[in-house]
Amino acid sequence: MDLSLVGPGRAGLAVTLAARRAGHRISGVLGRDQAAVAAAAERLAAPVLSWTEPLPPCDLVLVAVRDDAIAAVAERLSGLAGEAAGAAHLSGLTSIGALAPLGIPGGSFHPLQTLPTADSGADRLAGAWVAVTSDDDLLGDRLFALAASLGCHPFERADEQKPLYHAAAAAAANFTLAALAMSRRLFDAAGVDFAAATPLIDAIVANAAAMGPEGALTGPVARGDAGTVRAQVAAVRAAVPELAEHFIAMARATAAIAGTSDRIEEALR
């Protein structure tokens, strides 16, 4: 396919770098930061595009800007995208209606993967799942084909389902990191290198994938061991008091999943 990129940030550049590896062509790069645009265009062997000239003919315009800028970018490009067969933004939350001002079929293409840098993101796309939303069958087929060509697993997601889907993705990624950050601070306070937890973390993630998070749950909260939980809370309060509220909240959420709330709630108080 011929792809045009609007917004050469981490996500957009990751997808287009992977697309080039898969044999697709980048027909142009457009963005606000001209230095970033020039650097991306050089890496993608593509021309720099202008906000005041029509976008080149292409199979797909990838709009890879912040969620709150998608509609504004589509409005700014109104009347300039007529030579493109379709457009898709990379947001897992924003409605595809935000692209309506472009006047061409619109959709979304959301890789369910962390993309911390363009290069590492491009490497991690293979094997990732991609949520595809489109109300145009031809565009939907094109987005599925793009995902498959990158080694991804595409799946359909209706526009109205996207906010809840995005919340689930945020919980999987960000809440996990928040828990690990808390763990690191507690290990530091106990005088233990956080690296010691790496095998444990790896095993937990593998178990969650193989058995489901509920089936993989272990530990004193899951067992309903109130005495151990009480001792943990007391230790956290003494050593890192600013984390006590968050530790208790995590323990309470864990108990709700494990069905042990009635046994450990008093210990948490």
CYANA upper distance limits for C-alpha pairs under 8 A (distance plus 0.5 A):
  1 MET  CA     24 HIS  CA      5.57
  1 MET  CA     25 ARG  CA      6.70
  1 MET  CA     58 CYS  CA      8.06
  1 MET  CA     59 ASP  CA      6.39
  1 MET  CA     60 LEU  CA      8.17
  2 ASP  CA     24 HIS  CA      6.70
  2 ASP  CA     25 ARG  CA      5.36
  2 ASP  CA     26 ILE  CA      6.23
  2 ASP  CA     27 SER  CA      6.42
  2 ASP  CA     58 CYS  CA      5.38
  2 ASP  CA     59 ASP  CA      5.75
  2 ASP  CA     60 LEU  CA      7.19
  3 LEU  CA     24 HIS  CA      7.87
  3 LEU  CA     25 ARG  CA      6.66
  3 LEU  CA     26 ILE  CA      5.31
  3 LEU  CA     27 SER  CA      6.15
  3 LEU  CA     28 GLY  CA      8.00
  3 LEU  CA     58 CYS  CA      6.25
  3 LEU  CA     59 ASP  CA      6.55
  3 LEU  CA     60 LEU  CA      5.51
  3 LEU  CA     61 VAL  CA      6.28
  3 LEU  CA     62 LEU  CA      7.47
  4 SER  CA     26 ILE  CA      6.21
  4 SER  CA     27 SER  CA      5.70
  4 SER  CA     28 GLY  CA      5.48
  4 SER  CA     29 VAL  CA      6.60
  4 SER  CA     55 LEU  CA      8.42
  4 SER  CA     56 PRO  CA      8.30
  4 SER  CA     58 CYS  CA      7.23
  4 SER  CA     60 LEU  CA      6.91
  4 SER  CA     61 VAL  CA      5.20
  4 SER  CA     62 LEU  CA      6.53
  5 LEU  CA     12 GLY  CA      7.41
  5 LEU  CA     16 THR  CA      8.07
  5 LEU  CA     26 ILE  CA      7.91
  5 LEU  CA     28 GLY  CA      6.78
  5 LEU  CA     29 VAL  CA      5.34
  5 LEU  CA     30 LEU  CA      6.70
  5 LEU  CA     61 VAL  CA      6.53
  5 LEU  CA     62 LEU  CA      5.47
  5 LEU  CA     63 VAL  CA      6.83
  5 LEU  CA     64 ALA  CA      7.71
  6 VAL  CA     12 GLY  CA      8.24
  6 VAL  CA     29 VAL  CA      6.45
  6 VAL  CA     30 LEU  CA      5.18
  6 VAL  CA     31 GLY  CA      6.23
  6 VAL  CA     61 VAL  CA      7.73
  6 VAL  CA     62 LEU  CA      6.51
  6 VAL  CA     63 VAL  CA      5.33
  6 VAL  CA     64 ALA  CA      6.37
  6 VAL  CA     65 VAL  CA      7.71
  7 GLY  CA     12 GLY  CA      6.79
  7 GLY  CA     29 VAL  CA      8.01
  7 GLY  CA     30 LEU  CA      6.64
  7 GLY  CA     31 GLY  CA      5.38
  7 GLY  CA     32 ARG  CA      8.14
  7 GLY  CA     37 VAL  CA      8.46
  7 GLY  CA     63 VAL  CA      6.84
  7 GLY  CA     64 ALA  CA      5.38
  7 GLY  CA     65 VAL  CA      5.69
  8 PRO  CA     12 GLY  CA      5.74
  8 PRO  CA     13 LEU  CA      5.73
  8 PRO  CA     29 VAL  CA      7.62
  8 PRO  CA     30 LEU  CA      7.87
  8 PRO  CA     31 GLY  CA      7.08
  8 PRO  CA     36 ALA  CA      7.32
  8 PRO  CA     37 VAL  CA      6.73
  8 PRO  CA     40 ALA  CA      6.81
  8 PRO  CA     64 ALA  CA      7.50
  9 GLY  CA     13 LEU  CA      6.31
  9 GLY  CA     36 ALA  CA      8.44
  9 GLY  CA     64 ALA  CA      7.67
  9 GLY  CA     65 VAL  CA      7.97
  9 GLY  CA    118 ALA  CA      8.11
 10 ARG  CA     14 ALA  CA      6.41
 10 ARG  CA    115 LEU  CA      7.21
 10 ARG  CA    116 PRO  CA      7.51
 10 ARG  CA    117 THR  CA      5.93
 10 ARG  CA    118 ALA  CA      5.08
 10 ARG  CA    121 GLY  CA      8.16
 11 ALA  CA     15 VAL  CA      6.74
 11 ALA  CA     64 ALA  CA      7.15
 11 ALA  CA     90 LEU  CA      8.27
 11 ALA  CA    115 LEU  CA      6.70
 11 ALA  CA    117 THR  CA      8.34
 11 ALA  CA    118 ALA  CA      6.94
 11 ALA  CA    121 GLY  CA      7.80
 12 GLY  CA     16 THR  CA      6.71
 12 GLY  CA     62 LEU  CA      7.93
 12 GLY  CA     63 VAL  CA      8.15
 12 GLY  CA     64 ALA  CA      5.46
 12 GLY  CA     65 VAL  CA      8.40
 12 GLY  CA     90 LEU  CA      8.27
 12 GLY  CA    118 ALA  CA      8.36
 13 LEU  CA     17 LEU  CA      6.33
 13 LEU  CA     40 ALA  CA      7.60
 13 LEU  CA    118 ALA  CA      5.99
 14 ALA  CA     18 ALA  CA      6.72
 14 ALA  CA    115 LEU  CA      7.82
 14 ALA  CA    117 THR  CA      7.96
 14 ALA  CA    118 ALA  CA      4.73
 14 ALA  CA    119 ASP  CA      6.62
 14 ALA  CA    120 SER  CA      8.20
 14 ALA  CA    121 GLY  CA      5.74
 14 ALA  CA    122 ALA  CA      4.91
 15 VAL  CA     19 ALA  CA      6.52
 15 VAL  CA    121 GLY  CA      8.24
 15 VAL  CA    122 ALA  CA      6.57
 15 VAL  CA    125 LEU  CA      8.31
 16 THR  CA     20 ARG  CA      6.58
 16 THR  CA     26 ILE  CA      7.82
 16 THR  CA     44 LEU  CA      8.07
 17 LEU  CA     21 ARG  CA      6.95
 17 LEU  CA     44 LEU  CA      7.29
 17 LEU  CA    118 ALA  CA      8.31
 17 LEU  CA    119 ASP  CA      8.21
 17 LEU  CA    122 ALA  CA      6.70
 18 ALA  CA     22 ALA  CA      6.83
 18 ALA  CA    122 ALA  CA      5.58
 18 ALA  CA    123 ASP  CA      7.88
 18 ALA  CA    125 LEU  CA      8.10
 18 ALA  CA    150 LEU  CA      6.96
 19 ALA  CA     23 GLY  CA      6.97
 19 ALA  CA     24 HIS  CA      5.88
 19 ALA  CA     25 ARG  CA      8.10
 19 ALA  CA    146 LEU  CA      8.35
 19 ALA  CA    149 SER  CA      8.28
 19 ALA  CA    150 LEU  CA      6.96
 20 ARG  CA     24 HIS  CA      5.40
 20 ARG  CA     25 ARG  CA      6.51
 20 ARG  CA     26 ILE  CA      7.77
 20 ARG  CA     44 LEU  CA      7.82
 22 ALA  CA    149 SER  CA      6.71
 22 ALA  CA    150 LEU  CA      6.71
 26 ILE  CA     44 LEU  CA      7.03
 26 ILE  CA     45 ALA  CA      7.83
 26 ILE  CA     46 ALA  CA      6.18
 27 SER  CA     46 ALA  CA      6.22
 27 SER  CA     47 PRO  CA      7.31
 27 SER  CA     56 PRO  CA      7.40
 27 SER  CA     58 CYS  CA      7.43
 28 GLY  CA     41 ALA  CA      7.64
 28 GLY  CA     46 ALA  CA      5.57
 28 GLY  CA     47 PRO  CA      5.33
 28 GLY  CA     48 VAL  CA      6.16
 28 GLY  CA     49 LEU  CA      6.28
 28 GLY  CA     56 PRO  CA      7.95
 29 VAL  CA     37 VAL  CA      6.84
 29 VAL  CA     40 ALA  CA      7.82
 29 VAL  CA     41 ALA  CA      6.39
 29 VAL  CA     46 ALA  CA      7.24
 29 VAL  CA     47 PRO  CA      6.92
 29 VAL  CA     48 VAL  CA      5.62
 29 VAL  CA     49 LEU  CA      6.07
 30 LEU  CA     37 VAL  CA      6.84
 30 LEU  CA     48 VAL  CA      6.77
 30 LEU  CA     49 LEU  CA      5.58
 30 LEU  CA     50 SER  CA      7.08
 30 LEU  CA     51 TRP  CA      7.84
 31 GLY  CA     36 ALA  CA      8.38
 31 GLY  CA     37 VAL  CA      6.40
 32 ARG  CA     37 VAL  CA      8.15
 33 ASP  CA     37 VAL  CA      6.64
 34 GLN  CA     38 ALA  CA      6.51
 35 ALA  CA     39 ALA  CA      6.70
 36 ALA  CA     40 ALA  CA      6.57
 37 VAL  CA     41 ALA  CA      6.47
 37 VAL  CA     48 VAL  CA      7.35
 38 ALA  CA     42 GLU  CA      6.69
 38 ALA  CA     48 VAL  CA      7.11
 39 ALA  CA     43 ARG  CA      6.88
 40 ALA  CA     44 LEU  CA      6.56
 41 ALA  CA     45 ALA  CA      6.25
 41 ALA  CA     46 ALA  CA      5.34
 41 ALA  CA     47 PRO  CA      6.44
 41 ALA  CA     48 VAL  CA      6.63
 42 GLU  CA     46 ALA  CA      6.99
 49 LEU  CA     53 GLU  CA      8.18
 49 LEU  CA     55 LEU  CA      7.75
 50 SER  CA     54 PRO  CA      8.42
 51 TRP  CA     76 ARG  CA      8.33
 51 TRP  CA     77 LEU  CA      7.62
 52 THR  CA     80 LEU  CA      8.41
 53 GLU  CA     80 LEU  CA      7.14
 54 PRO  CA     79 GLY  CA      8.18
 54 PRO  CA     80 LEU  CA      4.70
 54 PRO  CA     81 ALA  CA      6.58
 54 PRO  CA     82 GLY  CA      8.22
 54 PRO  CA     83 GLU  CA      8.31
 55 LEU  CA     80 LEU  CA      6.31
 55 LEU  CA     81 ALA  CA      5.82
 55 LEU  CA     82 GLY  CA      8.25
 55 LEU  CA     83 GLU  CA      7.35
 55 LEU  CA     84 ALA  CA      7.84
 56 PRO  CA     81 ALA  CA      8.30
 56 PRO  CA     83 GLU  CA      6.82
 56 PRO  CA     84 ALA  CA      7.57
 57 PRO  CA     83 GLU  CA      5.03
 57 PRO  CA     84 ALA  CA      5.54
 57 PRO  CA     85 ALA  CA      8.26
 58 CYS  CA     83 GLU  CA      7.34
 58 CYS  CA     84 ALA  CA      5.32
 58 CYS  CA     85 ALA  CA      6.90
 59 ASP  CA     84 ALA  CA      6.35
 59 ASP  CA     85 ALA  CA      5.48
 59 ASP  CA     86 GLY  CA      6.91
 60 LEU  CA     84 ALA  CA      6.71
 60 LEU  CA     85 ALA  CA      6.52
 60 LEU  CA     86 GLY  CA      5.51
 60 LEU  CA     87 ALA  CA      5.69
 60 LEU  CA     88 ALA  CA      7.70
 61 VAL  CA     84 ALA  CA      7.33
 61 VAL  CA     86 GLY  CA      6.83
 61 VAL  CA     87 ALA  CA      4.89
 61 VAL  CA     88 ALA  CA      6.78
 62 LEU  CA     87 ALA  CA      6.42
 62 LEU  CA     88 ALA  CA      5.72
 62 LEU  CA     89 HIS  CA      6.21
 62 LEU  CA     90 LEU  CA      7.86
 63 VAL  CA     70 ILE  CA      7.74
 63 VAL  CA     87 ALA  CA      7.69
 63 VAL  CA     88 ALA  CA      6.54
 63 VAL  CA     89 HIS  CA      4.92
 63 VAL  CA     90 LEU  CA      7.08
 64 ALA  CA     89 HIS  CA      6.27
 64 ALA  CA     90 LEU  CA      6.02
 64 ALA  CA     91 SER  CA      8.32
 65 VAL  CA     69 ALA  CA      6.72
 65 VAL  CA     70 ILE  CA      6.61
 65 VAL  CA     89 HIS  CA      8.26
 65 VAL  CA     90 LEU  CA      8.31
 66 ARG  CA     70 ILE  CA      6.98
 66 ARG  CA     91 SER  CA      8.41
 67 ASP  CA     91 SER  CA      6.75
 67 ASP  CA     93 LEU  CA      8.22
 67 ASP  CA     94 THR  CA      6.80
 68 ASP  CA     72 ALA  CA      8.50
 69 ALA  CA     73 VAL  CA      6.60
 70 ILE  CA     74 ALA  CA      6.71
 70 ILE  CA     89 HIS  CA      8.01
 70 ILE  CA     98 ALA  CA      6.91
 70 ILE  CA     99 LEU  CA      7.69
 71 ALA  CA     75 GLU  CA      6.64
 71 ALA  CA     98 ALA  CA      5.18
 71 ALA  CA     99 LEU  CA      6.67
 71 ALA  CA    101 PRO  CA      8.45
 72 ALA  CA     76 ARG  CA      6.63
 73 VAL  CA     77 LEU  CA      6.72
 74 ALA  CA     78 SER  CA      6.61
 74 ALA  CA     98 ALA  CA      7.64
 74 ALA  CA     99 LEU  CA      5.89
 74 ALA  CA    100 ALA  CA      7.79
 74 ALA  CA    101 PRO  CA      6.04
 74 ALA  CA    102 LEU  CA      6.03
 75 GLU  CA     99 LEU  CA      8.48
 75 GLU  CA    101 PRO  CA      5.77
 75 GLU  CA    102 LEU  CA      7.37
 77 LEU  CA     81 ALA  CA      7.11
 77 LEU  CA    101 PRO  CA      8.19
 77 LEU  CA    102 LEU  CA      6.78
 78 SER  CA    101 PRO  CA      5.80
 78 SER  CA    102 LEU  CA      5.21
 78 SER  CA    103 GLY  CA      7.51
 79 GLY  CA    102 LEU  CA      7.03
 79 GLY  CA    103 GLY  CA      7.76
 80 LEU  CA    102 LEU  CA      7.97
 81 ALA  CA    102 LEU  CA      6.54
 81 ALA  CA    103 GLY  CA      7.94
 81 ALA  CA    104 ILE  CA      7.89
 82 GLY  CA    102 LEU  CA      8.13
 82 GLY  CA    103 GLY  CA      7.52
 82 GLY  CA    104 ILE  CA      7.26
 84 ALA  CA    104 ILE  CA      7.88
 85 ALA  CA    104 ILE  CA      7.27
 85 ALA  CA    105 PRO  CA      7.72
 86 GLY  CA    104 ILE  CA      5.94
 86 GLY  CA    105 PRO  CA      5.29
 86 GLY  CA    106 GLY  CA      6.36
 86 GLY  CA    139 LEU  CA      6.87
 87 ALA  CA     99 LEU  CA      8.04
 87 ALA  CA    104 ILE  CA      7.48
 87 ALA  CA    105 PRO  CA      6.83
 87 ALA  CA    106 GLY  CA      5.38
 87 ALA  CA    107 GLY  CA      6.81
 88 ALA  CA     96 ILE  CA      8.24
 88 ALA  CA     99 LEU  CA      8.30
 88 ALA  CA    106 GLY  CA      6.03
 88 ALA  CA    107 GLY  CA      4.97
 88 ALA  CA    108 SER  CA      5.02
 88 ALA  CA    109 PHE  CA      6.68
 89 HIS  CA     96 ILE  CA      8.12
 89 HIS  CA     99 LEU  CA      8.42
 89 HIS  CA    107 GLY  CA      7.14
 89 HIS  CA    108 SER  CA      5.25
 89 HIS  CA    109 PHE  CA      6.65
 89 HIS  CA    110 HIS  CA      8.39
 90 LEU  CA    108 SER  CA      6.17
 90 LEU  CA    109 PHE  CA      5.44
 90 LEU  CA    110 HIS  CA      5.42
 90 LEU  CA    111 PRO  CA      8.12
 91 SER  CA    108 SER  CA      7.07
 91 SER  CA    109 PHE  CA      7.54
 91 SER  CA    110 HIS  CA      6.19
 92 GLY  CA    108 SER  CA      7.92
 92 GLY  CA    109 PHE  CA      8.04
 92 GLY  CA    110 HIS  CA      5.67
 92 GLY  CA    131 ALA  CA      7.80
 92 GLY  CA    162 LYS  CA      6.72
 92 GLY  CA    163 PRO  CA      8.17
 92 GLY  CA    165 TYR  CA      8.19
 92 GLY  CA    166 HIS  CA      6.28
 93 LEU  CA    162 LYS  CA      5.68
 93 LEU  CA    163 PRO  CA      5.71
 93 LEU  CA    165 TYR  CA      8.43
 93 LEU  CA    166 HIS  CA      6.32
 94 THR  CA     98 ALA  CA      7.75
 94 THR  CA    162 LYS  CA      8.08
 94 THR  CA    163 PRO  CA      8.46
 95 SER  CA    159 ASP  CA      6.33
 95 SER  CA    160 GLU  CA      8.43
 95 SER  CA    162 LYS  CA      8.38
 96 ILE  CA    100 ALA  CA      8.07
 96 ILE  CA    106 GLY  CA      6.54
 96 ILE  CA    107 GLY  CA      5.65
 96 ILE  CA    108 SER  CA      6.69
 96 ILE  CA    133 THR  CA      7.86
 96 ILE  CA    134 SER  CA      7.74
 96 ILE  CA    159 ASP  CA      7.52
 97 GLY  CA    106 GLY  CA      7.92
 99 LEU  CA    103 GLY  CA      8.47
 99 LEU  CA    106 GLY  CA      6.37
 99 LEU  CA    107 GLY  CA      8.32
100 ALA  CA    104 ILE  CA      7.73
100 ALA  CA    105 PRO  CA      8.32
100 ALA  CA    106 GLY  CA      7.36
105 PRO  CA    135 ASP  CA      8.40
105 PRO  CA    136 ASP  CA      6.85
105 PRO  CA    139 LEU  CA      7.35
106 GLY  CA    134 SER  CA      6.92
106 GLY  CA    135 ASP  CA      8.09
106 GLY  CA    136 ASP  CA      8.06
106 GLY  CA    139 LEU  CA      8.03
107 GLY  CA    132 VAL  CA      7.82
107 GLY  CA    133 THR  CA      5.77
107 GLY  CA    134 SER  CA      4.79
107 GLY  CA    135 ASP  CA      7.66
107 GLY  CA    136 ASP  CA      8.48
107 GLY  CA    139 LEU  CA      7.85
107 GLY  CA    140 GLY  CA      7.94
108 SER  CA    131 ALA  CA      8.19
108 SER  CA    132 VAL  CA      6.16
108 SER  CA    133 THR  CA      5.58
108 SER  CA    134 SER  CA      7.14
109 PHE  CA    130 VAL  CA      7.02
109 PHE  CA    131 ALA  CA      6.42
109 PHE  CA    132 VAL  CA      5.45
109 PHE  CA    133 THR  CA      7.36
109 PHE  CA    143 LEU  CA      7.45
110 HIS  CA    130 VAL  CA      5.81
110 HIS  CA    131 ALA  CA      5.53
110 HIS  CA    132 VAL  CA      7.07
111 PRO  CA    125 LEU  CA      7.84
111 PRO  CA    128 ALA  CA      7.17
111 PRO  CA    129 TRP  CA      6.53
111 PRO  CA    130 VAL  CA      4.76
111 PRO  CA    131 ALA  CA      6.93
112 LEU  CA    128 ALA  CA      6.68
112 LEU  CA    129 TRP  CA      5.89
112 LEU  CA    130 VAL  CA      6.10
112 LEU  CA    131 ALA  CA      7.67
112 LEU  CA    169 ALA  CA      7.73
113 GLN  CA    121 GLY  CA      8.42
113 GLN  CA    124 ARG  CA      7.83
113 GLN  CA    125 LEU  CA      7.45
113 GLN  CA    128 ALA  CA      6.64
113 GLN  CA    129 TRP  CA      8.03
114 THR  CA    121 GLY  CA      7.32
114 THR  CA    124 ARG  CA      8.48
114 THR  CA    173 ALA  CA      8.42
115 LEU  CA    120 SER  CA      7.19
115 LEU  CA    121 GLY  CA      4.63
115 LEU  CA    122 ALA  CA      8.19
115 LEU  CA    124 ARG  CA      8.16
116 PRO  CA    120 SER  CA      7.35
116 PRO  CA    121 GLY  CA      6.81
117 THR  CA    121 GLY  CA      6.17
118 ALA  CA    122 ALA  CA      6.56
119 ASP  CA    123 ASP  CA      6.86
120 SER  CA    124 ARG  CA      6.68
121 GLY  CA    125 LEU  CA      6.76
122 ALA  CA    126 ALA  CA      8.44
124 ARG  CA    128 ALA  CA      7.67
125 LEU  CA    150 LEU  CA      7.43
125 LEU  CA    151 GLY  CA      7.71
125 LEU  CA    152 CYS  CA      6.97
126 ALA  CA    150 LEU  CA      6.43
126 ALA  CA    151 GLY  CA      4.98
126 ALA  CA    152 CYS  CA      5.76
127 GLY  CA    151 GLY  CA      6.20
127 GLY  CA    152 CYS  CA      5.39
127 GLY  CA    153 HIS  CA      7.15
128 ALA  CA    151 GLY  CA      8.18
128 ALA  CA    152 CYS  CA      5.52
128 ALA  CA    153 HIS  CA      6.69
129 TRP  CA    152 CYS  CA      6.05
129 TRP  CA    153 HIS  CA      4.96
129 TRP  CA    154 PRO  CA      6.17
129 TRP  CA    155 PHE  CA      7.78
130 VAL  CA    147 ALA  CA      7.33
130 VAL  CA    152 CYS  CA      7.06
130 VAL  CA    153 HIS  CA      6.40
130 VAL  CA    154 PRO  CA      5.06
130 VAL  CA    155 PHE  CA      6.68
131 ALA  CA    154 PRO  CA      6.44
131 ALA  CA    155 PHE  CA      5.72
131 ALA  CA    156 GLU  CA      6.33
131 ALA  CA    157 ARG  CA      6.33
132 VAL  CA    140 GLY  CA      7.70
132 VAL  CA    143 LEU  CA      7.38
132 VAL  CA    144 PHE  CA      7.72
132 VAL  CA    154 PRO  CA      7.01
132 VAL  CA    155 PHE  CA      6.40
132 VAL  CA    156 GLU  CA      5.44
132 VAL  CA    157 ARG  CA      6.28
133 THR  CA    140 GLY  CA      7.59
133 THR  CA    156 GLU  CA      6.47
133 THR  CA    157 ARG  CA      5.85
133 THR  CA    158 ALA  CA      6.39
133 THR  CA    159 ASP  CA      6.97
134 SER  CA    139 LEU  CA      7.28
134 SER  CA    140 GLY  CA      5.91
134 SER  CA    158 ALA  CA      8.38
135 ASP  CA    140 GLY  CA      7.92
136 ASP  CA    140 GLY  CA      6.52
137 ASP  CA    141 ASP  CA      6.62
138 LEU  CA    142 ARG  CA      6.73
139 LEU  CA    143 LEU  CA      6.66
140 GLY  CA    144 PHE  CA      6.69
141 ASP  CA    145 ALA  CA      6.60
142 ARG  CA    146 LEU  CA      6.65
143 LEU  CA    147 ALA  CA      6.73
144 PHE  CA    148 ALA  CA      6.69
144 PHE  CA    154 PRO  CA      6.25
144 PHE  CA    155 PHE  CA      8.36
145 ALA  CA    149 SER  CA      6.59
146 LEU  CA    150 LEU  CA      6.99
147 ALA  CA    151 GLY  CA      7.10
147 ALA  CA    152 CYS  CA      5.60
147 ALA  CA    153 HIS  CA      7.10
147 ALA  CA    154 PRO  CA      6.39
148 ALA  CA    152 CYS  CA      5.70
148 ALA  CA    153 HIS  CA      6.84
148 ALA  CA    154 PRO  CA      7.44
157 ARG  CA    161 GLN  CA      6.98
157 ARG  CA    162 LYS  CA      7.21
158 ALA  CA    162 LYS  CA      7.17
161 GLN  CA    165 TYR  CA      6.73
162 LYS  CA    166 HIS  CA      6.36
163 PRO  CA    167 ALA  CA      6.69
164 LEU  CA    168 ALA  CA      6.78
165 TYR  CA    169 ALA  CA      6.84
166 HIS  CA    170 ALA  CA      6.64
167 ALA  CA    171 ALA  CA      6.61
168 ALA  CA    172 ALA  CA      6.74
169 ALA  CA    173 ALA  CA      6.72
170 ALA  CA    174 ASN  CA      5.91
170 ALA  CA    175 PHE  CA      7.55
171 ALA  CA    175 PHE  CA      5.42
171 ALA  CA    176 THR  CA      7.56
172 ALA  CA    176 THR  CA      6.50
173 ALA  CA    177 LEU  CA      7.03
174 ASN  CA    178 ALA  CA      6.66
175 PHE  CA    179 ALA  CA      6.75
176 THR  CA    180 LEU  CA      6.82
177 LEU  CA    181 ALA  CA      6.51
178 ALA  CA    182 MET  CA      6.81
179 ALA  CA    183 SER  CA      6.72
180 LEU  CA    184 ARG  CA      6.60
181 ALA  CA    185 ARG  CA      6.90
182 MET  CA    186 LEU  CA      6.83
182 MET  CA    243 LEU  CA      7.92
182 MET  CA    247 PHE  CA      8.33
183 SER  CA    187 PHE  CA      6.62
184 ARG  CA    188 ASP  CA      6.59
184 ARG  CA    194 PHE  CA      6.05
185 ARG  CA    189 ALA  CA      6.72
186 LEU  CA    190 ALA  CA      6.73
186 LEU  CA    236 VAL  CA      8.11
186 LEU  CA    240 VAL  CA      7.78
187 PHE  CA    191 GLY  CA      6.68
187 PHE  CA    192 VAL  CA      5.59
187 PHE  CA    193 ASP  CA      7.12
187 PHE  CA    194 PHE  CA      6.53
188 ASP  CA    192 VAL  CA      6.19
188 ASP  CA    193 ASP  CA      7.09
188 ASP  CA    194 PHE  CA      7.58
189 ALA  CA    239 ALA  CA      7.19
189 ALA  CA    240 VAL  CA      7.75
192 VAL  CA    196 ALA  CA      7.88
194 PHE  CA    198 THR  CA      7.97
197 ALA  CA    201 ILE  CA      6.61
198 THR  CA    202 ASP  CA      6.57
199 PRO  CA    203 ALA  CA      6.62
200 LEU  CA    204 ILE  CA      6.68
201 ILE  CA    205 VAL  CA      6.74
202 ASP  CA    206 ALA  CA      6.73
203 ALA  CA    207 ASN  CA      6.50
204 ILE  CA    208 ALA  CA      6.57
204 ILE  CA    216 ALA  CA      7.63
205 VAL  CA    209 ALA  CA      6.81
206 ALA  CA    210 ALA  CA      6.67
207 ASN  CA    211 MET  CA      6.08
207 ASN  CA    212 GLY  CA      7.64
207 ASN  CA    213 PRO  CA      8.07
207 ASN  CA    216 ALA  CA      6.09
208 ALA  CA    212 GLY  CA      5.09
208 ALA  CA    213 PRO  CA      4.94
208 ALA  CA    214 GLU  CA      8.20
208 ALA  CA    215 GLY  CA      7.89
208 ALA  CA    216 ALA  CA      5.98
209 ALA  CA    213 PRO  CA      7.82
211 MET  CA    215 GLY  CA      5.95
211 MET  CA    216 ALA  CA      6.45
212 GLY  CA    216 ALA  CA      6.75
213 PRO  CA    217 LEU  CA      6.79
214 GLU  CA    257 ILE  CA      7.55
214 GLU  CA    258 ALA  CA      7.66
217 LEU  CA    222 ALA  CA      7.03
217 LEU  CA    258 ALA  CA      8.07
218 THR  CA    222 ALA  CA      6.03
218 THR  CA    223 ARG  CA      7.73
219 GLY  CA    223 ARG  CA      6.79
220 PRO  CA    224 GLY  CA      6.44
220 PRO  CA    225 ASP  CA      5.41
220 PRO  CA    226 ALA  CA      7.96
220 PRO  CA    228 THR  CA      6.91
220 PRO  CA    229 VAL  CA      6.94
221 VAL  CA    225 ASP  CA      6.59
221 VAL  CA    226 ALA  CA      7.94
221 VAL  CA    229 VAL  CA      7.22
221 VAL  CA    251 ALA  CA      7.25
221 VAL  CA    254 THR  CA      7.32
221 VAL  CA    255 ALA  CA      6.28
221 VAL  CA    258 ALA  CA      8.11
221 VAL  CA    260 THR  CA      7.51
221 VAL  CA    264 ILE  CA      7.62
222 ALA  CA    254 THR  CA      7.75
222 ALA  CA    255 ALA  CA      6.82
222 ALA  CA    258 ALA  CA      5.76
222 ALA  CA    259 GLY  CA      8.21
222 ALA  CA    260 THR  CA      7.07
223 ARG  CA    260 THR  CA      7.87
224 GLY  CA    255 ALA  CA      8.35
224 GLY  CA    260 THR  CA      5.84
224 GLY  CA    261 SER  CA      8.32
224 GLY  CA    263 ARG  CA      6.10
224 GLY  CA    264 ILE  CA      6.55
225 ASP  CA    229 VAL  CA      6.93
225 ASP  CA    263 ARG  CA      8.07
225 ASP  CA    264 ILE  CA      7.54
226 ALA  CA    230 ARG  CA      6.50
226 ALA  CA    263 ARG  CA      6.86
226 ALA  CA    264 ILE  CA      5.32
226 ALA  CA    266 GLU  CA      8.41
226 ALA  CA    267 ALA  CA      6.25
227 GLY  CA    231 ALA  CA      6.84
227 GLY  CA    267 ALA  CA      7.67
228 THR  CA    232 GLN  CA      6.73
229 VAL  CA    233 VAL  CA      6.70
229 VAL  CA    264 ILE  CA      7.73
229 VAL  CA    267 ALA  CA      6.84
229 VAL  CA    268 LEU  CA      7.85
230 ARG  CA    234 ALA  CA      6.75
230 ARG  CA    267 ALA  CA      5.19
230 ARG  CA    268 LEU  CA      7.01
231 ALA  CA    235 ALA  CA      6.69
232 GLN  CA    236 VAL  CA      6.73
233 VAL  CA    237 ARG  CA      6.63
233 VAL  CA    244 ALA  CA      7.39
233 VAL  CA    247 PHE  CA      8.08
233 VAL  CA    248 ILE  CA      7.63
233 VAL  CA    267 ALA  CA      8.45
233 VAL  CA    268 LEU  CA      7.45
234 ALA  CA    238 ALA  CA      6.73
235 ALA  CA    239 ALA  CA      6.59
236 VAL  CA    240 VAL  CA      5.86
236 VAL  CA    241 PRO  CA      6.63
236 VAL  CA    243 LEU  CA      7.55
236 VAL  CA    244 ALA  CA      6.25
236 VAL  CA    247 PHE  CA      8.37
237 ARG  CA    241 PRO  CA      4.74
237 ARG  CA    242 GLU  CA      8.16
237 ARG  CA    243 LEU  CA      8.01
237 ARG  CA    244 ALA  CA      5.86
240 VAL  CA    244 ALA  CA      7.48
243 LEU  CA    247 PHE  CA      6.54
244 ALA  CA    248 ILE  CA      6.59
245 GLU  CA    249 ALA  CA      6.72
246 HIS  CA    250 MET  CA      6.67
247 PHE  CA    251 ALA  CA      6.67
248 ILE  CA    252 ARG  CA      6.52
248 ILE  CA    268 LEU  CA      6.63
249 ALA  CA    253 ALA  CA      6.69
250 MET  CA    254 THR  CA      6.63
251 ALA  CA    255 ALA  CA      6.62
251 ALA  CA    268 LEU  CA      8.43
252 ARG  CA    256 ALA  CA      6.80
252 ARG  CA    261 SER  CA      7.47
252 ARG  CA    265 GLU  CA      7.88
252 ARG  CA    268 LEU  CA      8.13
253 ALA  CA    257 ILE  CA      7.04
254 THR  CA    258 ALA  CA      6.67
255 ALA  CA    259 GLY  CA      6.23
255 ALA  CA    260 THR  CA      5.45
255 ALA  CA    261 SER  CA      5.41
255 ALA  CA    264 ILE  CA      8.04
256 ALA  CA    260 THR  CA      6.98
256 ALA  CA    261 SER  CA      6.12
260 THR  CA    264 ILE  CA      7.06
261 SER  CA    265 GLU  CA      6.09
264 ILE  CA    268 LEU  CA      6.93
265 GLU  CA    269 ARG  CA      6.97
